[in-house]
C-alpha cells in the first residue's frame, strides 16, 4: 500500500479526463445537482487545493460516484458563517452517503477540514462510510497527524488484483476494494 503523490494523482485524473482536460471540472458558477449515481460523497478539502479538488472530483465521478463540493453549492452563503457550518453539517450527516477527506498537507492543517472530520466521525466511521485520501507531495512527504491514523485510507497497491488497484485500508490491516467500498 502506498499514498498517491500529487503528480501520480494528476496523471490518473488526466487519463480519466481524456480529451476534455481538467480545467473547469469543478464549476465556479456554484452549481451542484444530484445525479443518478447511487452513492454521494462529501469531499472535505482545503480551498487552496482547487486543482487537486478537480482531480478528485473527476477520479470519483469516473467510478460512478456523485461528489459534493461545498463551494459548488449555490445554496451556500458567499461568505462563511454559522449558516455555512449548519449546511455543511447537514450535508455530512444526512445528505451524503460517504465522507472523504482529500488529505493534502493544506487540508491537514485546515480548521474547517478538522472540524468536518469531527462531525463525520460519529456518523460515518462506525458504518465504514468515512475515509481519507492522503496526497503526498511529489517527494513522497505527507504531514498527517497522529489522530488521522484511526481512519481508513484510500491508497493504491500495485500488488493487488494483478496490477495497480485502489483500496480502502482500515487501521486493523484489513481492506476493501475502493469500488466495492464506494457502492456499499
C-alpha positions as CSV (number, residue, x, y, z in Angstrom):
1,X,0.0,0.0,0.0
2,X,1.2,3.5,-0.7
3,X,0.0,7.0,-0.8
4,X,-0.6,8.7,-4.1
5,X,1.8,11.6,-4.8
6,X,0.3,14.7,-6.2
7,X,1.8,14.0,-9.7
8,X,0.5,10.4,-9.7
9,X,-3.0,11.6,-8.9
10,X,-2.8,14.3,-11.5
11,X,-1.7,11.7,-14.1
12,X,-4.7,9.4,-13.2
13,X,-7.1,12.4,-13.4
14,X,-5.7,13.4,-16.7
15,X,-6.2,9.9,-18.1
16,X,-9.8,9.9,-16.8
17,X,-10.4,13.3,-18.3
18,X,-9.3,12.3,-21.7
19,X,-9.8,15.0,-24.4
20,X,-11.9,17.2,-22.0
21,X,-8.9,18.1,-19.8
22,X,-9.2,19.0,-16.2
23,X,-9.8,22.7,-16.3
24,X,-13.3,23.7,-15.1
25,X,-14.2,20.2,-13.7
26,X,-15.5,22.0,-10.6
27,X,-17.8,24.7,-11.9
28,X,-17.1,28.1,-10.4
29,X,-20.7,29.2,-11.0
30,X,-21.6,27.4,-7.8
31,X,-23.8,24.8,-9.4
32,X,-24.3,21.4,-7.8
33,X,-27.0,18.9,-8.7
34,X,-27.9,15.5,-7.6
35,X,-27.2,12.8,-10.2
36,X,-28.4,9.3,-10.9
37,X,-25.4,7.8,-9.0
38,X,-26.4,5.6,-6.1
39,X,-23.6,7.0,-3.9
40,X,-22.8,10.5,-3.0
41,X,-19.6,11.7,-1.2
42,X,-19.0,14.8,0.8
43,X,-15.4,15.8,-0.2
44,X,-13.7,17.6,2.6
45,X,-10.8,19.7,1.3
46,X,-8.7,22.8,1.7
47,X,-9.8,25.6,-0.7
48,X,-6.2,26.3,-1.7
49,X,-6.2,22.8,-3.4
50,X,-8.6,23.7,-6.2
51,X,-6.6,21.8,-8.9
52,X,-6.5,18.7,-6.7
53,X,-10.2,19.0,-5.9
54,X,-10.9,19.0,-9.6
55,X,-8.8,15.9,-10.0
56,X,-10.5,14.1,-7.1
57,X,-13.9,15.0,-8.4
58,X,-13.1,13.5,-11.8
59,X,-11.5,10.4,-10.2
60,X,-14.6,9.6,-8.3
61,X,-17.1,10.6,-10.9
62,X,-15.4,8.1,-13.3
63,X,-16.2,5.5,-10.7
64,X,-19.9,6.5,-10.9
65,X,-19.9,8.5,-7.7
66,X,-21.5,11.9,-7.2
67,X,-19.1,14.3,-5.4
68,X,-20.4,17.2,-3.2
69,X,-18.0,20.2,-3.0
70,X,-19.4,22.9,-0.7
71,X,-18.4,25.9,-2.8
72,X,-20.1,24.5,-5.8
73,X,-23.4,24.5,-3.9
74,X,-25.4,27.6,-4.8
75,X,-27.4,27.3,-1.6
76,X,-24.2,28.0,0.4
77,X,-23.6,31.6,1.6
78,X,-21.0,33.5,-0.4
79,X,-19.1,34.2,2.9
80,X,-18.6,31.6,5.6
81,X,-20.8,32.0,8.6
82,X,-22.8,29.9,11.1
83,X,-25.2,29.2,8.2
84,X,-22.3,27.7,6.3
85,X,-21.5,25.5,9.2
86,X,-25.1,24.3,9.6
87,X,-25.4,23.5,5.9
88,X,-22.1,21.6,5.9
89,X,-23.1,19.6,9.0
90,X,-26.4,18.6,7.3
91,X,-24.5,17.6,4.1
92,X,-22.1,15.4,6.1
93,X,-24.6,13.8,8.4
94,X,-27.7,13.3,6.3
95,X,-27.4,14.3,2.7
96,X,-24.2,12.4,1.5
97,X,-23.6,8.7,1.9
98,X,-19.8,8.9,2.4
99,X,-17.2,11.3,3.7
100,X,-13.8,11.6,2.2
101,X,-11.1,14.0,3.3
102,X,-8.8,15.0,0.4
103,X,-5.9,14.8,2.9
104,X,-3.4,17.2,1.3
105,X,-0.8,18.9,3.5
106,X,-3.1,22.0,3.3
107,X,-6.2,20.1,4.4
108,X,-4.4,18.5,7.4
109,X,-3.8,22.0,8.9
110,X,-7.2,23.5,7.9
111,X,-9.6,24.4,10.8
112,X,-12.6,23.6,8.6
113,X,-11.3,20.2,7.5
114,X,-10.5,19.2,11.1
115,X,-14.0,20.4,12.2
116,X,-15.6,18.4,9.3
117,X,-13.7,15.2,10.4
118,X,-15.0,15.7,13.9
119,X,-18.6,16.0,12.6
120,X,-18.3,12.9,10.3
121,X,-16.5,10.7,12.8
122,X,-19.5,9.6,15.0
123,X,-21.9,9.3,12.0
124,X,-19.8,7.8,9.2
125,X,-16.9,6.0,10.8
126,X,-18.9,3.3,12.7
127,X,-20.6,2.4,9.4
128,X,-17.4,2.3,7.4
129,X,-18.5,5.3,5.4
130,X,-15.5,7.5,6.1
131,X,-12.0,7.6,4.6
132,X,-9.0,9.8,3.9
133,X,-7.4,10.2,0.5
134,X,-3.9,11.2,1.5
135,X,-2.0,13.0,-1.2
136,X,1.7,13.2,-0.6
137,X,3.8,15.9,-2.2
138,X,5.9,14.9,-5.2
139,X,8.8,13.9,-2.9
140,X,6.5,11.4,-1.1
141,X,6.1,13.5,2.0
142,X,2.7,13.7,3.8
143,X,2.3,15.6,7.0
144,X,-0.6,13.7,8.5
145,X,-1.4,14.0,12.2
146,X,-1.3,11.2,14.7
147,X,-5.1,11.1,15.2
148,X,-5.6,10.6,11.4
149,X,-4.2,7.1,11.9
150,X,-7.5,5.9,13.3
151,X,-9.3,6.5,9.9
152,X,-9.4,4.3,6.8
153,X,-7.2,5.5,3.9
154,X,-7.7,5.2,0.2
155,X,-4.4,4.1,-1.3
156,X,-3.0,2.3,-4.3
157,X,-1.5,-1.1,-4.3
158,X,0.3,-2.4,-7.3
159,X,0.4,-6.0,-5.9
160,X,-3.4,-6.4,-5.7
161,X,-5.7,-7.5,-8.5
162,X,-2.9,-8.4,-10.8
163,X,-2.0,-4.8,-11.3
164,X,-2.5,-1.4,-9.8
165,X,-5.6,-1.3,-7.7
166,X,-7.3,1.2,-5.4
167,X,-8.2,0.1,-1.9
168,X,-9.6,1.4,1.4
169,X,-7.2,0.2,4.1
170,X,-8.5,0.0,7.6
171,X,-6.4,0.7,10.7
172,X,-6.7,-3.1,11.6
173,X,-4.9,-4.1,8.4
174,X,-8.0,-5.3,6.5
175,X,-9.1,-3.7,3.3
176,X,-11.8,-3.3,0.7
177,X,-11.6,-2.7,-3.0
178,X,-12.4,1.0,-3.5
179,X,-15.2,0.4,-6.0
180,X,-16.8,-2.0,-3.6
181,X,-16.5,0.4,-0.6
182,X,-17.9,3.3,-2.6
183,X,-21.0,1.3,-3.7
184,X,-21.7,-0.3,-0.3
